[in-house]
Amino acid sequence: MHEQHLYEYAVIRIVPKVEREEFINVGLMLYCKRQKFLRIQYQIPAKKIRLFCEEFDLDQLKTNLDSFVAICEGKKSAGPIAQLEKDERFRWLTAVKSSSIQTSRPHSGFSSNLDQTFEKLYQELVL
């Protein structure tokens, strides 16, 4: 039997007009302390975002989401936040924000295969 690991995940959301509080799921982060696992992935559904806000800056969005990835991956170029431990980076990235990039509150579960669980959640919640 495969060992089950407690994990947490959060959905990355784009809020094209913050005042309207409407969002589009664009990515996922999954964290497991015991396995020292932190993974992130996103996609930008440009047509869907344009339906919410024609003037939304998609280039800036990509830059900002790439910063999320760099922080998640602990890249030195991402600054001091990226040098924190994985759990601290996950908590920082999932903190409540009132910007155009937000995350859901973290949810938890158990998995014996974190990559497989990530792929399943990404399919269900983002694509």
Beta strands, then each sheet from edge to edge (+ up, - down):
strand 1: 5-14
strand 2: 24-32
strand 3: 37-42
strand 4: 101-103
strand 5: 107-111
sheet 1: 3+ 2- 1+ 4-
sheet 2: 3+ 2- 1+ 5-
end
